[in-house]
């Protein structure tokens, strides 16, 4: 009888231990509607900003605007016609810039910002993505005015007490020098 109970217990234990674990179900289900609504809001915001910038460009017949692959527009104030190189990853650049709203009101002046030193795509610096991308399009001595939608500028954060959230801006950047790394020479 003891053998029978031991064998029966072993078989029962073997059957119970062979079951696969059952997945726990979530207590709450998320429909994903917040993300869908946020995406729709952001698309509409971008559309409005791009329309505003495009209207500004269409009204300005004195300049030749260029559309960048990164999602902003720019024109040259001073263009270098020589075959000088553009900065590459790892090059150190010195530049000056300002930030204005699209109406031309100064938000941050060149004097406030001072001369900035930046290593292309390697410096963890408080610099908006539009300027980081724009510097790669410039040559030493050039001055370029960029028109950035808010997502390439200060986006959801703005600048405390100076610039609201989701505001497109323009920035005039003067690239003073490029110091190439050994790999890029």
Rosetta constraint file for C-alpha pairs under 8 A:
AtomPair CA 1 CA 5 HARMONIC 6.33 0.50
AtomPair CA 2 CA 6 HARMONIC 6.09 0.50
AtomPair CA 3 CA 7 HARMONIC 6.06 0.50
AtomPair CA 4 CA 8 HARMONIC 5.94 0.50
AtomPair CA 5 CA 9 HARMONIC 5.85 0.50
AtomPair CA 6 CA 10 HARMONIC 6.08 0.50
AtomPair CA 7 CA 11 HARMONIC 6.15 0.50
AtomPair CA 8 CA 12 HARMONIC 6.07 0.50
AtomPair CA 9 CA 13 HARMONIC 6.00 0.50
AtomPair CA 10 CA 14 HARMONIC 6.02 0.50
AtomPair CA 11 CA 15 HARMONIC 6.20 0.50
AtomPair CA 12 CA 16 HARMONIC 6.22 0.50
AtomPair CA 13 CA 17 HARMONIC 6.02 0.50
AtomPair CA 14 CA 18 HARMONIC 6.26 0.50
AtomPair CA 15 CA 19 HARMONIC 7.07 0.50
AtomPair CA 32 CA 36 HARMONIC 6.46 0.50
AtomPair CA 33 CA 37 HARMONIC 5.99 0.50
AtomPair CA 34 CA 38 HARMONIC 6.01 0.50
AtomPair CA 35 CA 39 HARMONIC 6.04 0.50
AtomPair CA 36 CA 40 HARMONIC 6.22 0.50
AtomPair CA 37 CA 41 HARMONIC 6.17 0.50
AtomPair CA 38 CA 42 HARMONIC 6.13 0.50
AtomPair CA 39 CA 43 HARMONIC 6.13 0.50
AtomPair CA 40 CA 44 HARMONIC 6.23 0.50
AtomPair CA 41 CA 45 HARMONIC 6.12 0.50
AtomPair CA 42 CA 46 HARMONIC 6.09 0.50
AtomPair CA 43 CA 47 HARMONIC 6.12 0.50
AtomPair CA 44 CA 48 HARMONIC 6.25 0.50
AtomPair CA 45 CA 49 HARMONIC 6.22 0.50
AtomPair CA 46 CA 50 HARMONIC 6.01 0.50
AtomPair CA 46 CA 149 HARMONIC 7.24 0.50
AtomPair CA 47 CA 51 HARMONIC 6.11 0.50
AtomPair CA 48 CA 52 HARMONIC 6.21 0.50
AtomPair CA 49 CA 53 HARMONIC 6.19 0.50
AtomPair CA 49 CA 149 HARMONIC 6.12 0.50
AtomPair CA 49 CA 150 HARMONIC 7.75 0.50
AtomPair CA 49 CA 168 HARMONIC 6.71 0.50
AtomPair CA 50 CA 54 HARMONIC 5.92 0.50
AtomPair CA 50 CA 149 HARMONIC 6.90 0.50
AtomPair CA 51 CA 55 HARMONIC 6.07 0.50
AtomPair CA 52 CA 56 HARMONIC 6.34 0.50
AtomPair CA 53 CA 57 HARMONIC 6.23 0.50
AtomPair CA 53 CA 102 HARMONIC 7.93 0.50
AtomPair CA 53 CA 147 HARMONIC 7.37 0.50
AtomPair CA 53 CA 149 HARMONIC 7.97 0.50
AtomPair CA 54 CA 58 HARMONIC 6.07 0.50
AtomPair CA 55 CA 59 HARMONIC 6.16 0.50
AtomPair CA 56 CA 60 HARMONIC 6.41 0.50
AtomPair CA 57 CA 61 HARMONIC 7.61 0.50
AtomPair CA 57 CA 65 HARMONIC 7.16 0.50
AtomPair CA 63 CA 75 HARMONIC 6.84 0.50
AtomPair CA 64 CA 75 HARMONIC 6.07 0.50
AtomPair CA 65 CA 73 HARMONIC 6.41 0.50
AtomPair CA 65 CA 74 HARMONIC 5.45 0.50
AtomPair CA 65 CA 75 HARMONIC 4.86 0.50
AtomPair CA 66 CA 73 HARMONIC 5.53 0.50
AtomPair CA 66 CA 74 HARMONIC 5.32 0.50
AtomPair CA 66 CA 75 HARMONIC 6.13 0.50
AtomPair CA 67 CA 71 HARMONIC 7.22 0.50
AtomPair CA 67 CA 72 HARMONIC 6.08 0.50
AtomPair CA 67 CA 73 HARMONIC 4.54 0.50
AtomPair CA 67 CA 74 HARMONIC 6.66 0.50
AtomPair CA 68 CA 72 HARMONIC 5.49 0.50
AtomPair CA 68 CA 73 HARMONIC 5.85 0.50
AtomPair CA 68 CA 74 HARMONIC 7.56 0.50
AtomPair CA 70 CA 133 HARMONIC 7.20 0.50
AtomPair CA 71 CA 148 HARMONIC 7.82 0.50
AtomPair CA 71 CA 149 HARMONIC 7.87 0.50
AtomPair CA 71 CA 152 HARMONIC 7.83 0.50
AtomPair CA 72 CA 130 HARMONIC 7.47 0.50
AtomPair CA 72 CA 146 HARMONIC 7.13 0.50
AtomPair CA 72 CA 147 HARMONIC 5.91 0.50
AtomPair CA 72 CA 148 HARMONIC 5.16 0.50
AtomPair CA 72 CA 149 HARMONIC 6.70 0.50
AtomPair CA 72 CA 152 HARMONIC 7.69 0.50
AtomPair CA 73 CA 146 HARMONIC 5.79 0.50
AtomPair CA 73 CA 147 HARMONIC 5.13 0.50
AtomPair CA 73 CA 148 HARMONIC 6.84 0.50
AtomPair CA 74 CA 144 HARMONIC 6.73 0.50
AtomPair CA 74 CA 145 HARMONIC 5.51 0.50
AtomPair CA 74 CA 146 HARMONIC 4.25 0.50
AtomPair CA 74 CA 147 HARMONIC 5.92 0.50
AtomPair CA 75 CA 144 HARMONIC 5.76 0.50
AtomPair CA 75 CA 145 HARMONIC 5.54 0.50
AtomPair CA 75 CA 146 HARMONIC 6.74 0.50
AtomPair CA 76 CA 142 HARMONIC 7.57 0.50
AtomPair CA 76 CA 143 HARMONIC 6.17 0.50
AtomPair CA 76 CA 144 HARMONIC 4.50 0.50
AtomPair CA 76 CA 145 HARMONIC 6.40 0.50
AtomPair CA 77 CA 142 HARMONIC 7.57 0.50
AtomPair CA 77 CA 143 HARMONIC 5.31 0.50
AtomPair CA 77 CA 144 HARMONIC 5.42 0.50
AtomPair CA 77 CA 145 HARMONIC 6.90 0.50
AtomPair CA 78 CA 141 HARMONIC 7.67 0.50
AtomPair CA 78 CA 142 HARMONIC 5.07 0.50
AtomPair CA 78 CA 143 HARMONIC 4.84 0.50
AtomPair CA 78 CA 144 HARMONIC 6.81 0.50
AtomPair CA 79 CA 141 HARMONIC 7.87 0.50
AtomPair CA 79 CA 142 HARMONIC 5.21 0.50
AtomPair CA 79 CA 143 HARMONIC 6.84 0.50
AtomPair CA 79 CA 144 HARMONIC 7.98 0.50
AtomPair CA 80 CA 84 HARMONIC 7.77 0.50
AtomPair CA 80 CA 139 HARMONIC 6.74 0.50
AtomPair CA 80 CA 140 HARMONIC 7.69 0.50
AtomPair CA 80 CA 141 HARMONIC 6.94 0.50
AtomPair CA 80 CA 142 HARMONIC 5.95 0.50
AtomPair CA 84 CA 139 HARMONIC 6.44 0.50
AtomPair CA 84 CA 140 HARMONIC 7.32 0.50
AtomPair CA 85 CA 139 HARMONIC 6.20 0.50
AtomPair CA 85 CA 140 HARMONIC 7.87 0.50
AtomPair CA 86 CA 136 HARMONIC 6.29 0.50
AtomPair CA 86 CA 137 HARMONIC 6.54 0.50
AtomPair CA 86 CA 138 HARMONIC 5.78 0.50
AtomPair CA 86 CA 139 HARMONIC 4.87 0.50
AtomPair CA 86 CA 140 HARMONIC 7.44 0.50
AtomPair CA 87 CA 91 HARMONIC 5.88 0.50
AtomPair CA 87 CA 92 HARMONIC 7.90 0.50
AtomPair CA 87 CA 93 HARMONIC 7.52 0.50
AtomPair CA 87 CA 120 HARMONIC 7.17 0.50
AtomPair CA 87 CA 135 HARMONIC 7.42 0.50
AtomPair CA 87 CA 136 HARMONIC 5.61 0.50
AtomPair CA 87 CA 137 HARMONIC 7.90 0.50
AtomPair CA 87 CA 138 HARMONIC 7.45 0.50
AtomPair CA 87 CA 139 HARMONIC 7.22 0.50
AtomPair CA 87 CA 178 HARMONIC 6.47 0.50
AtomPair CA 87 CA 180 HARMONIC 7.33 0.50
AtomPair CA 88 CA 120 HARMONIC 6.48 0.50
AtomPair CA 88 CA 136 HARMONIC 6.84 0.50
AtomPair CA 88 CA 180 HARMONIC 7.84 0.50
AtomPair CA 88 CA 184 HARMONIC 7.14 0.50
AtomPair CA 89 CA 119 HARMONIC 7.55 0.50
AtomPair CA 89 CA 120 HARMONIC 4.95 0.50
AtomPair CA 89 CA 121 HARMONIC 5.68 0.50
AtomPair CA 89 CA 122 HARMONIC 7.32 0.50
AtomPair CA 90 CA 119 HARMONIC 5.60 0.50
AtomPair CA 90 CA 120 HARMONIC 5.23 0.50
AtomPair CA 90 CA 121 HARMONIC 6.74 0.50
AtomPair CA 90 CA 122 HARMONIC 6.36 0.50
AtomPair CA 90 CA 180 HARMONIC 7.52 0.50
AtomPair CA 90 CA 181 HARMONIC 6.24 0.50
AtomPair CA 91 CA 119 HARMONIC 5.53 0.50
AtomPair CA 91 CA 120 HARMONIC 5.60 0.50
AtomPair CA 91 CA 178 HARMONIC 6.68 0.50
AtomPair CA 91 CA 179 HARMONIC 5.71 0.50
AtomPair CA 91 CA 180 HARMONIC 4.61 0.50
AtomPair CA 91 CA 181 HARMONIC 5.33 0.50
AtomPair CA 91 CA 184 HARMONIC 7.63 0.50
AtomPair CA 92 CA 117 HARMONIC 6.87 0.50
AtomPair CA 92 CA 118 HARMONIC 5.62 0.50
AtomPair CA 92 CA 119 HARMONIC 4.31 0.50
AtomPair CA 92 CA 120 HARMONIC 6.36 0.50
AtomPair CA 92 CA 178 HARMONIC 5.85 0.50
AtomPair CA 92 CA 179 HARMONIC 5.02 0.50
AtomPair CA 92 CA 180 HARMONIC 6.46 0.50
AtomPair CA 92 CA 181 HARMONIC 7.59 0.50
AtomPair CA 93 CA 117 HARMONIC 5.69 0.50
AtomPair CA 93 CA 118 HARMONIC 5.38 0.50
AtomPair CA 93 CA 119 HARMONIC 6.28 0.50
AtomPair CA 93 CA 120 HARMONIC 7.36 0.50
AtomPair CA 93 CA 175 HARMONIC 7.31 0.50
AtomPair CA 93 CA 176 HARMONIC 7.44 0.50
AtomPair CA 93 CA 177 HARMONIC 5.54 0.50
AtomPair CA 93 CA 178 HARMONIC 4.53 0.50
AtomPair CA 93 CA 179 HARMONIC 6.14 0.50
AtomPair CA 94 CA 115 HARMONIC 6.53 0.50
AtomPair CA 94 CA 116 HARMONIC 5.52 0.50
AtomPair CA 94 CA 117 HARMONIC 4.57 0.50
AtomPair CA 94 CA 118 HARMONIC 6.53 0.50
AtomPair CA 94 CA 175 HARMONIC 6.32 0.50
AtomPair CA 94 CA 176 HARMONIC 5.44 0.50
AtomPair CA 94 CA 177 HARMONIC 5.23 0.50
AtomPair CA 94 CA 178 HARMONIC 6.72 0.50
AtomPair CA 95 CA 115 HARMONIC 5.62 0.50
AtomPair CA 95 CA 116 HARMONIC 5.34 0.50
AtomPair CA 95 CA 117 HARMONIC 6.70 0.50
AtomPair CA 95 CA 173 HARMONIC 6.88 0.50
AtomPair CA 95 CA 174 HARMONIC 5.50 0.50
AtomPair CA 95 CA 175 HARMONIC 4.46 0.50
AtomPair CA 95 CA 176 HARMONIC 5.11 0.50
AtomPair CA 95 CA 177 HARMONIC 7.07 0.50
AtomPair CA 96 CA 110 HARMONIC 6.11 0.50
AtomPair CA 96 CA 113 HARMONIC 7.26 0.50
AtomPair CA 96 CA 114 HARMONIC 6.31 0.50
AtomPair CA 96 CA 115 HARMONIC 4.97 0.50
AtomPair CA 96 CA 116 HARMONIC 6.11 0.50
AtomPair CA 96 CA 173 HARMONIC 5.73 0.50
AtomPair CA 96 CA 174 HARMONIC 5.27 0.50
AtomPair CA 96 CA 175 HARMONIC 6.73 0.50
AtomPair CA 96 CA 176 HARMONIC 7.49 0.50
AtomPair CA 97 CA 109 HARMONIC 7.39 0.50
AtomPair CA 97 CA 110 HARMONIC 5.24 0.50
AtomPair CA 97 CA 113 HARMONIC 6.94 0.50
AtomPair CA 97 CA 114 HARMONIC 7.89 0.50
AtomPair CA 97 CA 115 HARMONIC 7.98 0.50
AtomPair CA 97 CA 171 HARMONIC 6.52 0.50
AtomPair CA 97 CA 172 HARMONIC 5.51 0.50
AtomPair CA 97 CA 173 HARMONIC 4.35 0.50
AtomPair CA 97 CA 174 HARMONIC 6.33 0.50
AtomPair CA 98 CA 106 HARMONIC 7.57 0.50
AtomPair CA 98 CA 107 HARMONIC 7.74 0.50
AtomPair CA 98 CA 108 HARMONIC 5.49 0.50
AtomPair CA 98 CA 109 HARMONIC 4.71 0.50
AtomPair CA 98 CA 110 HARMONIC 4.77 0.50
AtomPair CA 98 CA 113 HARMONIC 7.16 0.50
AtomPair CA 98 CA 171 HARMONIC 5.36 0.50
AtomPair CA 98 CA 172 HARMONIC 5.67 0.50
AtomPair CA 98 CA 173 HARMONIC 6.88 0.50
AtomPair CA 99 CA 106 HARMONIC 6.22 0.50
AtomPair CA 99 CA 107 HARMONIC 5.48 0.50
AtomPair CA 99 CA 108 HARMONIC 4.96 0.50
AtomPair CA 99 CA 109 HARMONIC 6.47 0.50
AtomPair CA 99 CA 169 HARMONIC 6.71 0.50
AtomPair CA 99 CA 170 HARMONIC 5.96 0.50
AtomPair CA 99 CA 171 HARMONIC 4.66 0.50
AtomPair CA 99 CA 172 HARMONIC 7.17 0.50
AtomPair CA 100 CA 104 HARMONIC 5.38 0.50
AtomPair CA 100 CA 105 HARMONIC 5.26 0.50
AtomPair CA 100 CA 106 HARMONIC 4.40 0.50
AtomPair CA 100 CA 107 HARMONIC 5.11 0.50
AtomPair CA 100 CA 108 HARMONIC 6.87 0.50
AtomPair CA 100 CA 169 HARMONIC 5.74 0.50
AtomPair CA 100 CA 170 HARMONIC 5.25 0.50
AtomPair CA 100 CA 171 HARMONIC 6.11 0.50
AtomPair CA 101 CA 105 HARMONIC 5.50 0.50
AtomPair CA 101 CA 106 HARMONIC 6.77 0.50
AtomPair CA 101 CA 107 HARMONIC 6.94 0.50
AtomPair CA 101 CA 167 HARMONIC 7.71 0.50
AtomPair CA 101 CA 168 HARMONIC 6.80 0.50
AtomPair CA 101 CA 169 HARMONIC 4.58 0.50
AtomPair CA 101 CA 170 HARMONIC 5.93 0.50
AtomPair CA 102 CA 147 HARMONIC 7.84 0.50
AtomPair CA 102 CA 168 HARMONIC 6.87 0.50
AtomPair CA 102 CA 169 HARMONIC 5.49 0.50
AtomPair CA 102 CA 170 HARMONIC 5.93 0.50
AtomPair CA 104 CA 170 HARMONIC 7.81 0.50
AtomPair CA 107 CA 162 HARMONIC 6.18 0.50
AtomPair CA 107 CA 163 HARMONIC 7.03 0.50
AtomPair CA 108 CA 112 HARMONIC 6.23 0.50
AtomPair CA 108 CA 113 HARMONIC 6.94 0.50
AtomPair CA 109 CA 113 HARMONIC 6.40 0.50
AtomPair CA 110 CA 114 HARMONIC 5.73 0.50
AtomPair CA 110 CA 115 HARMONIC 7.95 0.50
AtomPair CA 118 CA 123 HARMONIC 6.17 0.50
AtomPair CA 118 CA 125 HARMONIC 7.60 0.50
AtomPair CA 119 CA 123 HARMONIC 5.19 0.50
AtomPair CA 120 CA 132 HARMONIC 7.39 0.50
AtomPair CA 120 CA 136 HARMONIC 7.73 0.50
AtomPair CA 121 CA 132 HARMONIC 7.53 0.50
AtomPair CA 127 CA 131 HARMONIC 6.88 0.50
AtomPair CA 127 CA 132 HARMONIC 6.83 0.50
AtomPair CA 128 CA 132 HARMONIC 6.54 0.50
AtomPair CA 128 CA 152 HARMONIC 6.63 0.50
AtomPair CA 128 CA 153 HARMONIC 5.31 0.50
AtomPair CA 128 CA 154 HARMONIC 6.66 0.50
AtomPair CA 129 CA 133 HARMONIC 6.11 0.50
AtomPair CA 129 CA 152 HARMONIC 5.43 0.50
AtomPair CA 129 CA 153 HARMONIC 6.52 0.50
AtomPair CA 130 CA 134 HARMONIC 5.91 0.50
AtomPair CA 130 CA 148 HARMONIC 6.48 0.50
AtomPair CA 130 CA 152 HARMONIC 4.75 0.50
AtomPair CA 130 CA 153 HARMONIC 5.99 0.50
AtomPair CA 131 CA 135 HARMONIC 6.00 0.50
AtomPair CA 132 CA 136 HARMONIC 7.12 0.50
AtomPair CA 133 CA 137 HARMONIC 7.29 0.50
AtomPair CA 134 CA 138 HARMONIC 6.94 0.50
AtomPair CA 134 CA 146 HARMONIC 7.58 0.50
AtomPair CA 135 CA 175 HARMONIC 7.51 0.50
AtomPair CA 138 CA 142 HARMONIC 6.38 0.50
AtomPair CA 138 CA 143 HARMONIC 7.99 0.50
AtomPair CA 138 CA 144 HARMONIC 7.73 0.50
AtomPair CA 138 CA 175 HARMONIC 7.04 0.50
AtomPair CA 139 CA 175 HARMONIC 6.91 0.50
AtomPair CA 140 CA 175 HARMONIC 5.42 0.50
AtomPair CA 140 CA 176 HARMONIC 5.79 0.50
AtomPair CA 140 CA 177 HARMONIC 5.31 0.50
AtomPair CA 140 CA 178 HARMONIC 6.22 0.50
AtomPair CA 141 CA 174 HARMONIC 6.81 0.50
AtomPair CA 141 CA 175 HARMONIC 5.48 0.50
AtomPair CA 141 CA 176 HARMONIC 5.38 0.50
AtomPair CA 141 CA 177 HARMONIC 7.03 0.50
AtomPair CA 142 CA 174 HARMONIC 5.89 0.50
AtomPair CA 142 CA 175 HARMONIC 5.72 0.50
AtomPair CA 142 CA 176 HARMONIC 7.71 0.50
AtomPair CA 143 CA 172 HARMONIC 6.88 0.50
AtomPair CA 143 CA 173 HARMONIC 5.55 0.50
AtomPair CA 143 CA 174 HARMONIC 4.30 0.50
AtomPair CA 143 CA 175 HARMONIC 6.45 0.50
AtomPair CA 144 CA 172 HARMONIC 5.61 0.50
AtomPair CA 144 CA 173 HARMONIC 5.42 0.50
AtomPair CA 144 CA 174 HARMONIC 6.62 0.50
AtomPair CA 145 CA 170 HARMONIC 6.80 0.50
AtomPair CA 145 CA 171 HARMONIC 5.49 0.50
AtomPair CA 145 CA 172 HARMONIC 4.14 0.50
AtomPair CA 145 CA 173 HARMONIC 6.28 0.50
AtomPair CA 146 CA 170 HARMONIC 5.38 0.50
AtomPair CA 146 CA 171 HARMONIC 5.19 0.50
AtomPair CA 146 CA 172 HARMONIC 6.28 0.50
AtomPair CA 146 CA 173 HARMONIC 7.82 0.50
AtomPair CA 147 CA 168 HARMONIC 7.47 0.50
AtomPair CA 147 CA 169 HARMONIC 5.99 0.50
AtomPair CA 147 CA 170 HARMONIC 4.39 0.50
AtomPair CA 147 CA 171 HARMONIC 6.67 0.50
AtomPair CA 148 CA 152 HARMONIC 5.69 0.50
AtomPair CA 148 CA 153 HARMONIC 6.08 0.50
AtomPair CA 148 CA 168 HARMONIC 5.60 0.50
AtomPair CA 148 CA 169 HARMONIC 5.36 0.50
AtomPair CA 148 CA 170 HARMONIC 5.94 0.50
AtomPair CA 148 CA 171 HARMONIC 7.93 0.50
AtomPair CA 149 CA 153 HARMONIC 6.53 0.50
AtomPair CA 149 CA 167 HARMONIC 7.22 0.50
AtomPair CA 149 CA 168 HARMONIC 4.35 0.50
AtomPair CA 149 CA 169 HARMONIC 6.64 0.50
AtomPair CA 150 CA 154 HARMONIC 5.89 0.50
AtomPair CA 150 CA 155 HARMONIC 4.65 0.50
AtomPair CA 150 CA 165 HARMONIC 7.97 0.50
AtomPair CA 150 CA 166 HARMONIC 4.97 0.50
AtomPair CA 150 CA 167 HARMONIC 5.05 0.50
AtomPair CA 150 CA 168 HARMONIC 4.32 0.50
AtomPair CA 150 CA 169 HARMONIC 6.97 0.50
AtomPair CA 151 CA 155 HARMONIC 4.73 0.50
AtomPair CA 151 CA 156 HARMONIC 7.94 0.50
AtomPair CA 151 CA 166 HARMONIC 7.26 0.50
AtomPair CA 151 CA 168 HARMONIC 7.98 0.50
AtomPair CA 153 CA 168 HARMONIC 6.90 0.50
AtomPair CA 153 CA 169 HARMONIC 6.89 0.50
AtomPair CA 154 CA 158 HARMONIC 4.80 0.50
AtomPair CA 154 CA 159 HARMONIC 7.07 0.50
AtomPair CA 154 CA 165 HARMONIC 7.18 0.50
AtomPair CA 154 CA 166 HARMONIC 7.09 0.50
AtomPair CA 154 CA 167 HARMONIC 7.44 0.50
AtomPair CA 155 CA 165 HARMONIC 5.84 0.50
AtomPair CA 155 CA 166 HARMONIC 4.69 0.50
AtomPair CA 155 CA 167 HARMONIC 6.86 0.50
AtomPair CA 156 CA 165 HARMONIC 4.92 0.50
AtomPair CA 156 CA 166 HARMONIC 5.56 0.50
AtomPair CA 157 CA 164 HARMONIC 7.63 0.50
AtomPair CA 157 CA 165 HARMONIC 5.56 0.50
AtomPair CA 157 CA 166 HARMONIC 7.77 0.50
AtomPair CA 158 CA 162 HARMONIC 7.77 0.50
AtomPair CA 158 CA 163 HARMONIC 5.16 0.50
AtomPair CA 158 CA 164 HARMONIC 4.92 0.50
AtomPair CA 158 CA 165 HARMONIC 4.49 0.50
AtomPair CA 158 CA 166 HARMONIC 6.94 0.50
AtomPair CA 158 CA 167 HARMONIC 7.44 0.50
AtomPair CA 159 CA 163 HARMONIC 4.73 0.50
AtomPair CA 159 CA 164 HARMONIC 6.58 0.50
AtomPair CA 159 CA 165 HARMONIC 7.87 0.50
AtomPair CA 160 CA 164 HARMONIC 7.59 0.50
AtomPair CA 163 CA 167 HARMONIC 7.32 0.50
AtomPair CA 180 CA 184 HARMONIC 5.95 0.50
AtomPair CA 180 CA 185 HARMONIC 6.32 0.50
AtomPair CA 181 CA 185 HARMONIC 6.59 0.50
